[in-house]
């Protein structure tokens, strides 16, 4: 049996006020056509189905169209979990009824991990889990971060090794995994990262959360990545879907072909203004200008040729910022909340947070994050 592993759809994603919904629709239905041509009848979606806890009506309609076509037209069964961007309640709606028709959705942490069985293969569905959720199941345990939470939770599960066991989950796995700007940190201070060895008992691990396609520790533990680029630091990533054959756990990949995508180019203003400098002008674009001075109204002039030009930067300004005493805005944008607070405290007080102060701030930030997610 073969199945396709995807994740991080982020339906309803908006970049610089441009909706990506039409491109997402194009990719999802190209995926169904490919699966039908290859006679693959099982699809695994590893979380972050929507981009927001409260998705737009258009995003909900797209998911409805996609799943309806998958189940009713192509007879493809779907296993789907929630990610950190998804509302558990909204995604879980009517799941008991839908499972009878081949759509299996898991959004809540259960004492015994839910699984779906096909012959001698079991697919375990573990949605995005926060330490507080594990703590609610086991209040007497010392659970303080994602590693301790997942480690204890998995230790309470019982796998039947007469079966091939496949895990579908949505977490930040592996300290050396490749990240992207478009991903939202799960916590502060890196405490969301869990060690890949926690999943050693599973034959294949279908991961969601990180947008770069990549293996983690072994070939059979991997992120499929997002279906398309969601930030300009992803433009050199080759976006793929993962095809797994359960007979021998062999893995192949397939590239989808969106009509539009994100692209980044270097050149002078004069070069960009040449009609033949860039062939495909309707992509979502970022330009790095090599001019030594700022060109007045550059972006307005360039948008005459490139209607979806989203940003311009100047190389000489970036070099200047890197050598100045001020921190570049790019690095500030990539800092997590705890690091920003530490930097702010040091700038104001001219001293660093001690370990006790850091623990207090980290706890408060975690609590504030949970309250905003569950409002």
ABEGO torsion letter per residue (X at the ends): XBBBBBBGAGBGBBBGGBBAAAAAAAAAAAAAAAAAAAGBABBBBAEGABABABBBAAAAAAAAAAAAAAAAAAGBBBBBBBBAABBAAAAABGAAAAAAAGBBBBABBBABBBBBBBEABBBBBBBBBBAAAAAAABAABBBABAAAAAAAAAAABBBBAABBBBBBBBBBBEAABBBBAABBBABBGGAABBBAAAAAABABBBBBGBABBBBBGBAABBBAEBABBABAAAAABBBBBBBBBAAAGBBBBBBBBBABBBBBBBEBAAAAABAAABABAABBBBBBBABABBBBGAAAAAAAABAABABBBBAAAAAAAAABABBBAAAAAABBAAAAAAAAAAAAAGBBBBAAAAAAAAAAAAAAAAAAAAX
